[in-house]
Amino acid sequence: MASIEYRFSDNISGPFYVDSNCIACDTCVGIAPQCFRLTSDYDHAIVVGQPVSERDFNLCREALACCPVNAIGDDGSQ
């Protein structure tokens, strides 16, 4: 499970985030490219856009569930 205390600082603020467990596998980007991107050095993924529609929320939840290392979190603030 992702930990907010290990959240990467380059995530955009909001409920979804990627933490330091990320292995840059690109799974989240494949599922929700409007919300996730790999960093320019391909070190890890970050949240670049928080979901605004129900569809986007569902895709972010799917990315969270599919992350092989549980590096995506939802702080429940929305």
N, C-alpha and C positions, 0 to 999 in steps of 0.2 A: 504494500500500500504506500502511495506517495506521501511524503511528509512536507508540510508547509514550511517547516524550518530549513529544509534543503531545497526550497524553490529557487530556480535560477532567477537572478535579478533582471534578466533581459526578457522575461515574460511580460506581456502587456497586463496591466492590472485587471482584476476580475476574478470570478469564481474558479475558472479552470487554469491550471498551471502544470508545468513540467518540472520535475525535480532532478537532483543529481544522479539518480539511478539510470537516467536515459542512456541508451547505447546507440542512439542515432540510427535505429533500424528503419525508420521512415514509414512505419505502419500507420501512425497517426496522420501523417501528411497524405497518405494514400486514401484514408477514410474521410478526413475533413480538411482538405487543403485550404479552405477559406479561413481556417482557425489555427492551423499548425504549419510551421516551416522548420527546416533545418537551418542552423546558424550558417553563416557564410563560410566558416571553416569546417563545416560538417561534423562538428564535435557533439552536438546534441540538438534536439528539437526544442522549440519554444512556442508559446501561444502568441500569435500575431494579431488575432482578432477574436474577441469573445463572441459567443453565439448570440444572435438577436431573435431568430425565428425558432419555432418549435422544431423544425427540421434540423437546424444547426445544433440545437441542444441535443437532439437525439444522436446526431453524428458525433458530437463530442463525447457523449456517454458511451457510444460504441467504441470510439478510439480508446477511451479509458479502460473499457472492459477487455479490449484486444491487446493492449500494451503487454508485451511479453515479460517486462521487468517491473510492471506496476509503477511506472514513473509519472503517470498523469494523475493529477488530483483535482478534486472539486471541493472548494472550501464551504460550499453550501450557502453562499451569501446571496444567491439569486434563485 
